[in-house]
Amino acid sequence: MTNRQGLEDEVIRICQDLIRIPSVNFGDGKGDERAVADYVVACLAEVGISSSIYESAPGRCNVITRIAGRDSARAGLVVHGHLDVVPANADDWSVDPFCGDIIDGMIWGRGAVDMKNMDAMILATVRDWARTGYVPPRDIVLAFFADEEAGSILGSHWMVKNYPQLFAGCSEAISEVGGFSVTVGGGKRLYMIETAEKGIHWMRLTARGRAGHGSVINNENALTRLTAAVAQIGNYQWPQRYSATVKELLKRVAAASGKVYDEKDLRPLLDEFGFAARMIGATLQNTANPTMLEAGYKANVIPSSASAVIDGRFIPGFEDELIETIKGLIGAHISVETITRDKALEVPFEGDLVDAMSRSIIKEDPQAIPVPYLMSGGTDNKALADLGIIGYGFSPLKLDKDFDFMAMFHGVDERVPVEGLTFGVRVLKDFLESC
């Protein structure tokens, strides 16, 4: 029988341990998940669970294992997390970004919410099963991927392409950024289950021009052309485009808060979301944000070319609009190259798995209102979708109304509430034992 206090103590400890292993992904293939992958393998082996590391490039490590269920005829479930984290500039932080310390009731450090908290929940749950001899109702494939923070090229996409057999027989998956609470009008708690993701299209713009001395007039300056295009993109007001998931979410928010649902303009309902308003707002339209600039090599030399990176995200069904709009904004003398592109996802908020998620949340929080939402970013569910596996975001957390959860993703002083984490592991365990 599960020792609840033991489960909660263990998820806290494992989360701290994972944060203290700096598995930083710098992008462009530069990263190293070896140490954290070794930790995961040892953590599983300690309770008799054998797992394997799949190295896509030196140091770029994925960990996979399958736990047999009681009914092998049923389709399996992939439960996955990523092991890499984005960089952290220690000078900007109040604490060591990799300290893993508990301060003011929160575990601090890079990866605390993205997504070593969920990795810890998964590990604590299956370690409890191994100790108690519990067998889940169906096969569970545990996957801890590399490289999610740089497009998953060396992680889930590489695994799906090279080892699809490891996911054979699986029909559904769960992973990060779902099942967290948002308090809306009247104090009602919505639990946001991710059933859709915007697509990703990262682009490099390259402007060409006439090189020359910085002291002379140059009407063909590549930098001038590029910056004008970047400003056009950065300031563009994208039209509202409402997906089926967004409509369903905002209908439920209107009902819970007593506000008007007007499909002509759903933006007024964003006021109900508090900390989550920025993220939800980004799911009402396509977005394209300039993120990087590169040009020149000397103060008095006008370069012949200049480049910028644009982070484009598109609503399911509206990728063509994103691309055509960008091309229309940049003008002549600028080329567009795709750096990374990945699909949008959307599935209905219904079915046995969704019902099980909802029941497990309500069991721990009887006031909970489970709702679907469209995620503005992306997850490794995109890669698994290539195998026909339907993915959801479900890494449950109960959060205080004033805790700015979304600011923690890639943010300074990233941290996760201890009580939210222990709530999450109880919900996740119950879900996996009832789905």
N, C-alpha and C positions, 0 to 999 in steps of 0.2 A: 504494500500500500504506500502511496506517495506521501512523503513527509513534506508538507507544504512549506514549512520554514526552511527546510533543507533545499528545496527547489529554488526558493527565492534568494537564499544566500548564495547559491551556486550561480544563478544568472548574473548577480551583481559581480561576483568574483571573476567570472569568465569575461564579462564585458570589460572590466578593468584590465584584465590580462591582454585582451585583444587590442585595446587602445594603446597599451604600452609597447606594442610592436609596430613601429612606424612603416607600414606598408604603403608608401607614398607612390602615387602614379603621376609622373610629370608630363605625360602625353608624349606623342611621337615615338611610342615604343619604349620610353624610358620609365621603368618602374621595377619593383621587386616584391613579389608576394611570397618568396620562398620561406622566410622565417615564420610568417603567420600561417602559411599552409602546413608547415611542420608542426606548429602548435595544434592546429585543428586535428591533424592525423593522430597526434599523441593523445589529445583530449578524448578522441573516440576510442583509440586502442586501449586506454586505461580501463574502460568498462567492457572491453571485448568486442568492439565494433571495428572491423577491418575496413580501411578506405585506401584509395589510391590517388597519387598526385599525377596530373597530366600537365607536362611542361610544354607550353606552346613556343617559347623562346627562353633563352637563359634567364632564370629567375622568375619567369612569368608562369605562375602555378595555379592550377585548378584542382580542387579536391572533390571526388565523387565517391559515393557509396550507396548501396541499395539495402533497405531494411525490409525483409519479407513480411508481408501481411497475412492475416488469417485467411483471406479469400484471394488466392492468386488469380482467379478468373476475372476479378474486377480490374478495371483500368487503374493504373497507378497514379500517384500524385507526386509532382516534383516540388520540393520545398527548397528554395534557393536564396542565396545571399551572395554579395560580392565582398572580396577580401581587401580590395584596394581603397585608398582614400585620396582625396585631393591634397595638395601641399598646404602647409600652414606656416605663415611668417611669425616666428616666435616673438618678435618685437611688437607685434600688434596685439598679442594676447595678454590677459591678466595672469595666466598660469602657463606652465610648460604645456604646449599643445599635446604632448604625449604622456601626460602625468597619470591619467586615469584616476585621479583623486576624487573623493566624495567631499563636496563643499556645498553647504547650504542645501542639503538634501538632493544634490544632483551629482552625477558622474560627469566629470569634465574631460574633454580631449577630442582630438580629431577622430571622427568616426563614431562618436557617441550616438548620433542619430542617423548617420549615413555611412555604413549601416551595420556597424558592429554590435549595436543593440539587438538587432534581429538575429544576427549570427549567434550571439550569446543565448538568445531564447531558444533557438533551434538546438544548439548543443546541450543546453541544460535539460530540455525536454527528452531528447533521445538517450541521454545519460541516465535519466530517471527510469526510462523504460528498461534499459539494460540491467539496471540494478534490481528492479522489481520483477523482471521477467515478463513485462507487458509486451503483447504483440498487437500492433495496430490493425485496424480492420482491413486495410489494403496495403499494397506495396508503397513504400515511401522512398523516392530517390532524393538523397541529400546532395545538393550541388553548391559548392562554394567557388565562385568564379573569380578570375582575374580580370583586370582591365576594363571594368564597367565604366570607370570615370573618364575613359578616353574612347568611347564608342564600342567597347566590348570585342574589338577585333581579335585580340589575343586571349579572350575569355570565352564567353558563351557562344559567340559566332564561330570561333575556332573549334570548340567542342562539338557543336551541332554539325559542323561540316565534316570533322574527322572521326568523331565517335558517336554517331547518331544512335547506335545500338544500345548505348548506356541509358537512353531514355525510352527504349522500346516498351510499348504497352501502357505508356502514360498518356492521359488525356487532358489533364489540368495541372496548373502550377500556381503557387503563391510566392510572393516575395515582398519587396519593400514598399513603403509610402502608402499605406492603406490601413484602415482600422483605427486611426487616431481620432480623438474627439475634438470637436469644435463647438463652443457654446454660443448659441444664437439667442434672439430675443426671447425674453421670459425665462432665461436660464436653462433652456432645453439643450441637451447634449446630442449633437449629431455625431455619428461615427462614420467617417468617410472611407468607404470601401472602393478601391480603385478598379473600375471596370473598363477604362479606356485610357489611352495615352496619345498625346500629340506625336506626330511624326517629326523626324529630325532631318534637316538638310543644312549642313555646314558648308559654306561656300568661301572660296578665295576670289576676291576681285583683284585684277591686275590692270593698272592703268599704264599706258605707254605714252611717251612724249619725247621731246628733244632735250638731250643732255646739253649742259653748258655751264658757263661760269655764273656764279651766284650774283655777280654784280651787274649783269645785263638784263634787259627786258626779255622775258620768255613767255610768249602766249601759248606755248605747247608744253607747259610744265606738268609732268606726270603727277606730282604731288597735289597740285591745284585741282586737277581733274579728279583724282581719287577722293580728296577730302570733300569736294562738292557732292560726289556720289554718295559717300558715307553719310554726310549730313542729310541728304534727301531720304535715305533709307531710315536713319535713326529717328527722323522727325515725322515719318509717314504715319498717318492715322488709318489703321487697317479697319475695314468694315466688319461689323458684327456677323459671326457665322455660328449658329447654334446647333450643336450636335444633339443626337437623341439623348445621350447621357447628361449633357448640361441641362436640357429641358426637364428631364426627370428629376435631377437634383434640385433645381430651382423651384419646381412645383412643390416638392416636399418642404423646402425651406419656407416658401410662402405660407404653406399650410401650418407649419410649426410656429411661425412668428406672427401670423395674422396679417401679413403684408399682401399687397396685390401682385398677382402674377400676370404680367403683360408681355406677351411674346414679341411685341414690336420692339421692346427695349428692356432687357433683363438686368441691365447694369444697376438699377436702384437696389436690387436685392443683395448686391455685393456688400452693402453696409452691414448686413447681418453676420458676416463671416469673421469679423475681428482680424486676428493675425493672418488668417488664410485668405483674406480678400485679394491680396496681390496675386497669389497663385491662381485662384479661381478666376480672377479677372483676365488672366492670360489665356484661359481656356475658352473665352468667348470670341476669340479672333485668332488669326495667324499673327505671328510676331517675327521680327527680324532685328536682331541687335548687333551692332558692330562691337567686336570684342578685341581685335588685335590690329595693329598697324605696323608696317615695316617699309622703310625706304631710306636711301641715302647712306653715305659713308664719310662725308666731310662737310663742314659748315658752309664752304663757298663753292660747292659743286652741286648743280642741279642734276638729279639722277634721271636716267632714261626710263625708269619704271618705278612703280610703287604699288604695294599690295595691302589689302585689308582682309580680315576674316569676319564673316557674318554668320551669326548663330540663328538660323532660320528654324522655326517650329510651325507645323501646320496642323490644322483641325482635320480629323478624319474626312477624306473626300475633297480636300481643298489644297492639295499639293501643287497642282497646276497653277492655281491662282497665285500662290506664293512665288513661284519661279517667274511667271510672266510679269508680275508686278515688279519684282526686283530688276528684271531686264529693262522694263519700261522706265525705271527710275534712274538708272546709272548713265544713260546716254552713250555717246560714241566714245571710241578709243579705250573702252574698258571691257575686258573679257571676264567670264564667270567660269570657275572650275569647281566641281563638286569635291569636297574633302571627305565628308562622311554623309551618308544618307541611310535612313532607316524608316521603316513603315510606321504608320499610325495604327493603333489597335482600338477596337470597340466591340464589346459583347453586352448582351442584355443583363440587367440586374435581376436575375431569376435563376432558378434551378436548385438542385440539391446542395451544391457546394455553397452557394450564396446563403441558402437557408441555414446551413450549419454555421457559417460565420456569424450570421445575425443572432442565432440562438446562443452561441458561446459568449458573445459580447453582452447580451441582455442578461445572461446568467450571472455575470460579474457586476453588471451595472443595470439594474431593472429600469432605470430612467432612460436608457440608451435608445436612440432612434437611428438605426443603420440606414445609410443612404449611399447611392453610387456617386462617383465623381470621375471627371476626366483629368488626368495628370498632365501638367504643363511640360514636364520632362519625359524621360524614358527609362525603361528598366531592361533587364535581361530577358523579360518576357517576350521582347521583340524577336530575339534569336530563336527561342523555343517555339514561337509561332510558325517558323519555317517547317517544323515537324508536325504541325497541326495541333499543338498543345495550347489550350486556352489558358491565358494567364490573368491573375488578379493581384492587386496590391493588398496585402493583409499582414501587416506587422503591428499588431494592436498596441495602443498606448492611451491611457486616460490622462488628459492634460488639464491643468488649471486654465481658467478662462483667459488669464493675462499672460500666459507663457507663449512667446512668439516662436512657435515651432518651426515655421518656414524660414525664419532668419537663421536657424541653426545649420541649414544645409549649405555647406561650403563657407559658412560664416566664421567670424572671429568669436572666440569663447564658446565654441560648440559644446553642448551639454545635454544630458537627458535626465529627467526626474527619476529618482530611484523608485518612488511609488508607481510612476507610470510604467517603468520597466517590469516591476514585479506583477503589476496588473496584467501586463502584456503576456508574460510567460504563462500565467494561469489561463488566460483566454486561449492562447495558441495551443497549449497542451490539451485543453478540453476540446477544441476544434479538431485537432488531429486525431483524437480518440473517438470522435463522433461523426467524422465525414466519410 
